[in-house]
Amino acid sequence: MTCDEAREAFSDLYDETLSGPPLVTITQHLASCTACRAEWAAFQKAMRAVSGLGGAEPSPGFAARVRQGIEAPTRWQRAVHWLFFPLRVKVPIQALALVLVAFAGLLIYQRSPELRRAAEPQPAAQPPVTREAPAPAAPPGLKTPDISGAGSEPSQRTEGTRPLAETSKAERAELPAAPADAIGSPPQAGLEAEKDRATSALRDEAKELGKTTAPSESPKTAKPSRDARPRAPESGTAGRSLQQSAPAPAQPPTRAKEGSVSSIPTKSADELYAAARTDMDSQRYDLAIEGLRAFITQNPRDARIADAHLRLGDAYVAQRRDTEAISEYEALVREFPDSPLIPTALYREAQARLALGDRAGCRMLRDVADRYAQTPEAALARETLSTRCR
């Protein structure tokens, strides 16, 4: 047993609740440990001092006061209780107060004319009525132009011009009227100015009416008279304006425009080669053959020409065009004798010849097996010889 365990058991030892092996163990520890023995003596002394103090009793009513403080209602609970309880008294009082408030509001509404006017619906405002001002009288001595139409004009044309005259009158009516003080006694200069304005207004109306009643002719359909001779300055100006406004004649297409189709830029070598390989992988052999042909034709010095011949032959084989495939394999062997693709080309050429029934393919297989014994094509050639060239 350790010292800490022994000190934790002091309370049980003092109360004499220990028995058996625990009691023997702590007794042996106290006999052998001086520090624990001194601690046990101090513990016994403290317990005897506490027991000599006696018991303390609470003051009378302490528990009741604590319970009352715990159970006391809060301020909001007290306010609600004051407003509504007891119900038989508070509810009638509140109903009476509500009736009095409503009656007071009604009295205030009846005694206040401002509130009544605000509550009454106002009638809708009527649109303002505009009155036409009388046309200014022509000054004496001035001959007003006849705007009712010339003697040869039909009456229908004059009737068609009435809306324009009425419009001009309406526009004049909308103008702000001059104040009465200014109209009362105008001087002689103001009267003359008023006459001039009235005269110019009548002339403008006569011109507008003459324009509207005159028959309209399209400039495109009107034919000039043969007898009429145009004036020199006007004819020159009109000729220049017609020359400027007339559209220029269409020019025939040039050879450069005709040959623009042939000047479309071709694809680069990388684009052609990549597109052909993609078509081969997708088994679009017709497109692959076109692309490889274009690549070989446009880039005869490219380093990938040998591979292009090999792939072109494979495309022909896939379409069972063995004769054309043999031509491509032979072109690879003939043009690139040092290429590492020679064993593959020879083996595939032999396969194509055997497919055509040509026994020369067996000879080519033996050549591949002997000359290129370390290549994978040599093993394939020996296997084909054992099965097809017995």
VEXVEX-29485 format. One record per residue (C-alpha): residue number from 1; x, y, z. Coordinates in nm, 3 decimals. Each point is the difference from the previous one (the first is absolute). Layout:
! residues N
[pt NUM,[X,Y,Z]] ...
***
This chain:
! residues 390
[pt 1,[0.000,0.000,0.000]] [pt 2,[0.128,0.346,-0.084]] [pt 3,[-0.016,0.309,0.221]] [pt 4,[-0.273,0.162,-0.212]] [pt 5,[-0.220,-0.308,0.023]] [pt 6,[0.051,-0.014,0.375]] [pt 7,[-0.098,0.367,0.043]] [pt 8,[-0.313,-0.051,-0.207]] [pt 9,[-0.103,-0.279,0.239]] [pt 10,[0.039,0.217,0.315]] [pt 11,[-0.371,0.088,0.008]] [pt 12,[-0.110,-0.364,-0.013]] [pt 13,[0.261,-0.092,0.259]] [pt 14,[-0.120,0.276,0.233]] [pt 15,[-0.365,-0.103,-0.040]] [pt 16,[0.104,-0.363,0.065]] [pt 17,[-0.156,-0.126,-0.322]] [pt 18,[0.312,-0.187,-0.116]] [pt 19,[0.036,-0.371,0.067]] [pt 20,[0.185,-0.298,-0.129]] [pt 21,[0.299,0.032,-0.238]] [pt 22,[-0.037,0.379,-0.059]] [pt 23,[0.023,0.063,0.374]] [pt 24,[0.306,-0.225,0.030]] [pt 25,[0.166,0.167,-0.298]] [pt 26,[-0.045,0.357,0.124]] [pt 27,[0.107,-0.096,0.353]] [pt 28,[0.321,-0.154,-0.132]] [pt 29,[0.064,0.309,-0.216]] [pt 30,[-0.045,0.238,0.296]] [pt 31,[0.238,-0.211,0.206]] [pt 32,[0.268,0.015,-0.268]] [pt 33,[-0.046,0.362,-0.132]] [pt 34,[0.088,0.286,0.234]] [pt 35,[-0.153,0.272,-0.223]] [pt 36,[-0.334,-0.175,-0.026]] [pt 37,[-0.001,-0.062,0.372]] [pt 38,[0.050,0.371,0.070]] [pt 39,[-0.271,0.085,-0.254]] [pt 40,[-0.239,-0.243,0.170]] [pt 41,[0.062,0.159,0.338]] [pt 42,[-0.074,0.349,-0.141]] [pt 43,[-0.320,-0.131,-0.165]] [pt 44,[-0.123,-0.145,0.331]] [pt 45,[0.071,0.329,0.181]] [pt 46,[-0.193,0.204,-0.259]] [pt 47,[-0.301,-0.231,0.015]] [pt 48,[-0.014,0.021,0.380]] [pt 49,[0.012,0.381,-0.019]] [pt 50,[-0.288,0.012,-0.247]] [pt 51,[-0.215,-0.237,0.202]] [pt 52,[0.047,0.220,0.308]] [pt 53,[-0.170,0.300,-0.169]] [pt 54,[-0.351,-0.142,0.035]] [pt 55,[-0.299,0.027,-0.242]] [pt 56,[-0.134,0.331,-0.152]] [pt 57,[-0.373,0.058,-0.039]] [pt 58,[-0.150,0.241,-0.261]] [pt 59,[-0.201,0.300,0.113]] [pt 60,[-0.377,-0.046,0.022]] [pt 61,[-0.183,0.074,-0.330]] [pt 62,[0.315,-0.021,-0.215]] [pt 63,[-0.125,-0.288,-0.210]] [pt 64,[-0.340,0.166,-0.051]] [pt 65,[0.158,0.321,-0.119]] [pt 66,[0.221,-0.184,-0.248]] [pt 67,[-0.298,-0.191,-0.138]] [pt 68,[-0.204,0.322,-0.030]] [pt 69,[0.279,0.173,-0.191]] [pt 70,[0.025,-0.289,-0.243]] [pt 71,[-0.374,-0.022,-0.063]] [pt 72,[-0.063,0.379,-0.023]] [pt 73,[-0.138,0.112,-0.348]] [pt 74,[0.203,0.224,-0.229]] [pt 75,[-0.082,0.361,-0.086]] [pt 76,[-0.168,-0.090,-0.330]] [pt 77,[-0.210,-0.264,0.168]] [pt 78,[-0.112,0.252,0.259]] [pt 79,[-0.090,0.253,-0.275]] [pt 80,[-0.209,-0.255,-0.193]] [pt 81,[-0.171,-0.107,0.318]] [pt 82,[-0.083,0.361,0.085]] [pt 83,[-0.148,0.064,-0.348]] [pt 84,[-0.219,-0.306,-0.041]] [pt 85,[-0.072,-0.144,0.341]] [pt 86,[-0.247,-0.037,0.141]] [pt 87,[-0.180,-0.051,-0.330]] [pt 88,[-0.347,0.079,0.130]] [pt 89,[0.117,0.352,0.083]] [pt 90,[0.267,0.085,-0.259]] [pt 91,[-0.176,-0.120,-0.318]] [pt 92,[-0.311,0.223,0.039]] [pt 93,[0.220,0.298,0.082]] [pt 94,[0.209,-0.052,-0.313]] [pt 95,[-0.309,-0.044,-0.220]] [pt 96,[-0.146,0.325,0.131]] [pt 97,[0.329,0.181,-0.065]] [pt 98,[0.004,-0.128,-0.359]] [pt 99,[-0.354,0.128,-0.063]] [pt 100,[0.087,0.341,0.143]] [pt 101,[0.307,0.029,-0.224]] [pt 102,[-0.203,-0.087,-0.312]] [pt 103,[-0.269,0.255,0.089]] [pt 104,[0.263,0.269,0.057]] [pt 105,[0.154,-0.071,-0.341]] [pt 106,[-0.341,0.034,-0.169]] [pt 107,[-0.061,0.335,0.169]] [pt 108,[0.340,0.131,-0.107]] [pt 109,[-0.066,-0.105,-0.362]] [pt 110,[-0.337,0.178,-0.009]] [pt 111,[0.135,0.318,0.157]] [pt 112,[0.307,0.026,-0.229]] [pt 113,[-0.085,0.124,-0.356]] [pt 114,[0.356,-0.054,-0.118]] [pt 115,[-0.027,-0.373,0.060]] [pt 116,[-0.338,-0.015,-0.174]] [pt 117,[0.136,0.179,-0.306]] [pt 118,[0.299,-0.232,-0.016]] [pt 119,[-0.227,-0.305,0.014]] [pt 120,[-0.244,0.120,-0.269]] [pt 121,[0.090,-0.117,-0.356]] [pt 122,[0.097,0.282,-0.230]] [pt 123,[-0.158,0.016,-0.348]] [pt 124,[0.220,-0.079,-0.294]] [pt 125,[0.161,0.302,-0.162]] [pt 126,[-0.145,0.085,-0.340]] [pt 127,[0.240,0.045,-0.290]] [pt 128,[0.062,0.362,-0.094]] [pt 129,[-0.203,0.129,-0.293]] [pt 130,[0.200,0.180,-0.267]] [pt 131,[-0.173,0.263,-0.203]] [pt 132,[0.106,0.095,-0.347]] [pt 133,[0.116,0.356,-0.030]] [pt 134,[-0.149,0.191,-0.294]] [pt 135,[0.224,0.038,-0.299]] [pt 136,[0.158,0.345,-0.031]] [pt 137,[-0.182,0.221,-0.246]] [pt 138,[0.181,0.101,-0.312]] [pt 139,[0.104,0.366,-0.005]] [pt 140,[-0.190,0.229,-0.234]] [pt 141,[0.138,0.034,-0.347]] [pt 142,[0.164,-0.343,0.005]] [pt 143,[-0.123,-0.246,-0.256]] [pt 144,[-0.029,-0.342,0.152]] [pt 145,[0.096,-0.289,-0.226]] [pt 146,[-0.271,-0.229,-0.122]] [pt 147,[0.062,-0.329,0.177]] [pt 148,[-0.327,-0.161,-0.095]] [pt 149,[0.163,-0.151,-0.309]] [pt 150,[0.061,0.126,-0.354]] [pt 151,[-0.276,0.002,-0.255]] [pt 152,[0.121,-0.318,-0.168]] [pt 153,[0.055,-0.192,0.332]] [pt 154,[-0.279,-0.234,0.114]] [pt 155,[-0.175,0.048,0.329]] [pt 156,[0.132,-0.330,0.138]] [pt 157,[0.353,0.141,0.024]] [pt 158,[-0.112,0.303,0.201]] [pt 159,[-0.185,-0.230,0.238]] [pt 160,[0.318,-0.201,0.052]] [pt 161,[0.182,0.314,0.116]] [pt 162,[-0.244,0.087,0.279]] [pt 163,[0.176,-0.205,0.271]] [pt 164,[0.320,0.199,-0.058]] [pt 165,[-0.181,0.332,0.043]] [pt 166,[-0.175,-0.126,0.311]] [pt 167,[0.334,-0.121,0.137]] [pt 168,[0.156,0.342,-0.050]] [pt 169,[-0.295,0.159,0.181]] [pt 170,[0.038,-0.241,0.289]] [pt 171,[0.370,0.079,0.024]] [pt 172,[-0.076,0.370,0.012]] [pt 173,[-0.263,-0.063,0.268]] [pt 174,[0.258,-0.175,0.220]] [pt 175,[0.224,0.306,-0.001]] [pt 176,[-0.028,0.201,0.323]] [pt 177,[-0.232,0.295,-0.034]] [pt 178,[0.140,0.345,0.055]] [pt 179,[-0.109,0.179,0.319]] [pt 180,[-0.289,0.243,-0.020]] [pt 181,[0.214,0.292,0.101]] [pt 182,[0.227,-0.052,-0.296]] [pt 183,[-0.293,-0.032,-0.245]] [pt 184,[-0.185,0.302,0.128]] [pt 185,[0.173,0.281,-0.191]] [pt 186,[0.288,-0.122,-0.217]] [pt 187,[0.220,0.261,-0.162]] [pt 188,[0.015,0.049,-0.373]] [pt 189,[0.328,-0.197,-0.036]] [pt 190,[-0.146,-0.302,0.183]] [pt 191,[-0.309,0.008,-0.224]] [pt 192,[0.213,-0.004,-0.314]] [pt 193,[0.208,-0.289,0.134]] [pt 194,[-0.320,-0.192,0.075]] [pt 195,[-0.119,0.061,-0.356]] [pt 196,[0.330,-0.126,-0.142]] [pt 197,[-0.017,-0.317,0.207]] [pt 198,[-0.358,-0.066,-0.106]] [pt 199,[0.091,0.055,-0.365]] [pt 200,[0.298,-0.236,0.015]] [pt 201,[-0.212,-0.265,0.176]] [pt 202,[-0.265,0.018,-0.272]] [pt 203,[0.263,-0.025,-0.272]] [pt 204,[0.155,-0.307,0.165]] [pt 205,[-0.340,-0.166,0.022]] [pt 206,[-0.065,0.078,-0.365]] [pt 207,[0.333,-0.155,-0.101]] [pt 208,[-0.065,-0.315,0.205]] [pt 209,[-0.347,-0.035,-0.146]] [pt 210,[0.139,0.046,-0.350]] [pt 211,[0.259,-0.272,0.060]] [pt 212,[-0.253,-0.248,0.135]] [pt 213,[-0.255,0.062,-0.276]] [pt 214,[0.257,-0.016,-0.282]] [pt 215,[0.013,-0.345,-0.167]] [pt 216,[0.298,-0.199,0.122]] [pt 217,[0.221,-0.154,-0.264]] [pt 218,[0.266,-0.262,0.065]] [pt 219,[0.347,0.113,-0.105]] [pt 220,[0.066,-0.347,-0.138]] [pt 221,[-0.308,-0.011,-0.228]] [pt 222,[-0.014,0.364,-0.110]] [pt 223,[0.120,0.051,-0.356]] [pt 224,[0.154,0.331,-0.098]] [pt 225,[-0.149,0.187,-0.292]] [pt 226,[0.193,-0.012,-0.323]] [pt 227,[-0.073,0.363,-0.082]] [pt 228,[0.100,0.138,0.338]] [pt 229,[0.350,0.132,0.010]] [pt 230,[0.164,-0.003,0.344]] [pt 231,[0.192,0.296,0.118]] [pt 232,[0.375,-0.020,-0.018]] [pt 233,[0.094,0.027,0.371]] [pt 234,[-0.286,-0.223,0.115]] [pt 235,[0.073,-0.266,-0.260]] [pt 236,[0.366,-0.014,0.100]] [pt 237,[-0.081,-0.033,0.366]] [pt 238,[-0.267,-0.261,-0.064]] [pt 239,[0.235,-0.197,-0.223]] [pt 240,[0.271,-0.007,0.261]] [pt 241,[-0.245,-0.105,0.272]] [pt 242,[-0.138,-0.277,-0.221]] [pt 243,[0.350,-0.121,-0.077]] [pt 244,[0.086,-0.006,0.370]] [pt 245,[-0.322,-0.176,0.105]] [pt 246,[-0.006,-0.255,-0.285]] [pt 247,[0.135,-0.342,0.106]] [pt 248,[0.328,-0.107,-0.153]] [pt 249,[-0.027,-0.277,-0.262]] [pt 250,[0.085,-0.344,0.124]] [pt 251,[0.350,-0.106,-0.099]] [pt 252,[0.058,-0.350,-0.135]] [pt 253,[0.176,-0.237,0.239]] [pt 254,[0.376,0.003,-0.040]] [pt 255,[0.224,-0.300,-0.037]] [pt 256,[0.135,0.054,0.351]] [pt 257,[-0.351,-0.040,0.140]] [pt 258,[-0.061,-0.309,-0.214]] [pt 259,[0.321,-0.156,0.119]] [pt 260,[-0.059,0.078,0.366]] [pt 261,[-0.145,-0.349,0.052]] [pt 262,[0.321,-0.163,-0.106]] [pt 263,[0.204,0.217,0.237]] [pt 264,[-0.152,-0.153,0.316]] [pt 265,[0.290,-0.090,0.233]] [pt 266,[0.064,-0.374,0.038]] [pt 267,[0.042,-0.176,0.332]] [pt 268,[0.339,-0.036,0.158]] [pt 269,[0.189,-0.329,0.010]] [pt 270,[-0.074,-0.054,0.369]] [pt 271,[-0.371,0.061,-0.052]] [pt 272,[-0.019,-0.239,-0.294]] [pt 273,[0.194,-0.273,0.176]] [pt 274,[-0.196,0.033,0.327]] [pt 275,[-0.334,-0.004,-0.184]] [pt 276,[0.101,-0.309,-0.198]] [pt 277,[0.104,-0.186,0.316]] [pt 278,[-0.328,0.093,0.166]] [pt 279,[-0.193,-0.131,-0.300]] [pt 280,[0.200,-0.324,0.012]] [pt 281,[-0.075,-0.046,0.369]] [pt 282,[-0.369,0.067,-0.067]] [pt 283,[-0.001,-0.248,-0.294]] [pt 284,[-0.089,0.273,-0.250]] [pt 285,[0.236,-0.145,-0.258]] [pt 286,[-0.116,0.206,-0.298]] [pt 287,[0.078,0.325,0.181]] [pt 288,[0.325,-0.144,0.132]] [pt 289,[0.111,-0.094,-0.352]] [pt 290,[-0.079,0.351,-0.129]] [pt 291,[0.185,0.163,0.287]] [pt 292,[0.309,-0.221,-0.034]] [pt 293,[0.009,0.054,-0.376]] [pt 294,[-0.016,0.377,0.049]] [pt 295,[0.269,-0.018,0.268]] [pt 296,[0.238,-0.198,-0.224]] [pt 297,[-0.066,0.227,-0.300]] [pt 298,[0.036,0.332,0.184]] [pt 299,[0.291,-0.100,0.228]] [pt 300,[0.231,-0.233,-0.197]] [pt 301,[0.299,0.074,0.226]] [pt 302,[-0.174,-0.047,0.333]] [pt 303,[0.155,-0.250,0.241]] [pt 304,[-0.336,-0.174,0.040]] [pt 305,[-0.037,-0.101,-0.366]] [pt 306,[0.107,-0.359,0.072]] [pt 307,[-0.257,-0.034,0.273]] [pt 308,[-0.261,0.158,-0.230]] [pt 309,[0.070,-0.268,-0.268]] [pt 310,[-0.035,-0.272,0.262]] [pt 311,[-0.328,0.137,0.134]] [pt 312,[-0.131,0.053,-0.352]] [pt 313,[0.068,-0.366,-0.079]] [pt 314,[-0.177,-0.104,0.320]] [pt 315,[-0.304,0.208,-0.102]] [pt 316,[-0.009,-0.176,-0.338]] [pt 317,[0.027,-0.340,0.170]] [pt 318,[-0.293,0.092,0.227]] [pt 319,[-0.204,0.068,-0.315]] [pt 320,[0.129,-0.324,-0.163]] [pt 321,[0.179,0.197,-0.269]] [pt 322,[0.310,-0.219,0.026]] [pt 323,[0.156,0.099,-0.333]] [pt 324,[0.013,0.369,0.097]] [pt 325,[0.125,-0.097,0.345]] [pt 326,[0.290,-0.195,-0.158]] [pt 327,[0.093,0.311,-0.202]] [pt 328,[0.022,0.211,0.315]] [pt 329,[0.212,-0.258,0.186]] [pt 330,[0.235,-0.028,-0.300]] [pt 331,[0.028,0.380,-0.015]] [pt 332,[0.105,0.006,0.366]] [pt 333,[0.267,-0.270,-0.056]] [pt 334,[0.124,0.166,-0.318]] [pt 335,[0.016,0.361,0.123]] [pt 336,[0.112,-0.065,0.359]] [pt 337,[0.231,-0.305,0.005]] [pt 338,[0.145,0.093,0.340]] [pt 339,[-0.331,0.058,0.176]] [pt 340,[-0.077,-0.208,0.312]] [pt 341,[-0.342,-0.063,-0.154]] [pt 342,[0.145,-0.228,-0.272]] [pt 343,[-0.073,-0.331,0.185]] [pt 344,[-0.357,0.106,0.066]] [pt 345,[-0.053,0.110,-0.361]] [pt 346,[0.145,-0.326,-0.138]] [pt 347,[-0.210,-0.214,0.233]] [pt 348,[-0.321,0.183,-0.086]] [pt 349,[0.080,-0.008,-0.371]] [pt 350,[0.045,-0.377,0.028]] [pt 351,[-0.336,-0.026,0.174]] [pt 352,[-0.165,0.202,-0.280]] [pt 353,[0.158,-0.221,-0.268]] [pt 354,[-0.121,-0.314,0.174]] [pt 355,[-0.349,0.152,0.015]] [pt 356,[0.016,0.039,-0.380]] [pt 357,[0.120,-0.362,-0.040]] [pt 358,[0.355,0.100,-0.093]] [pt 359,[0.250,-0.260,0.129]] [pt 360,[0.274,0.264,-0.008]] [pt 361,[-0.130,0.101,0.340]] [pt 362,[0.150,-0.318,0.150]] [pt 363,[0.340,0.095,-0.141]] [pt 364,[-0.029,0.345,0.157]] [pt 365,[-0.095,-0.153,0.337]] [pt 366,[0.315,-0.220,-0.005]] [pt 367,[0.205,0.307,-0.089]] [pt 368,[-0.145,0.191,0.299]] [pt 369,[0.062,-0.295,0.235]] [pt 370,[0.364,-0.032,-0.115]] [pt 371,[0.107,0.364,-0.041]] [pt 372,[-0.186,0.148,0.297]] [pt 373,[0.010,-0.289,0.243]] [pt 374,[0.000,0.224,0.312]] [pt 375,[-0.316,0.192,-0.088]] [pt 376,[-0.357,-0.087,0.099]] [pt 377,[-0.087,-0.026,-0.369]] [pt 378,[0.244,-0.294,-0.034]] [pt 379,[-0.194,-0.202,0.257]] [pt 380,[-0.326,0.086,-0.174]] [pt 381,[0.150,-0.096,-0.336]] [pt 382,[0.110,-0.343,0.132]] [pt 383,[-0.345,-0.060,0.142]] [pt 384,[-0.165,0.093,-0.330]] [pt 385,[0.244,-0.224,-0.191]] [pt 386,[-0.094,-0.295,0.217]] [pt 387,[-0.371,0.047,-0.062]] [pt 388,[-0.031,0.128,-0.358]] [pt 389,[0.323,-0.087,-0.184]] [pt 390,[0.044,-0.377,0.050]] 
***
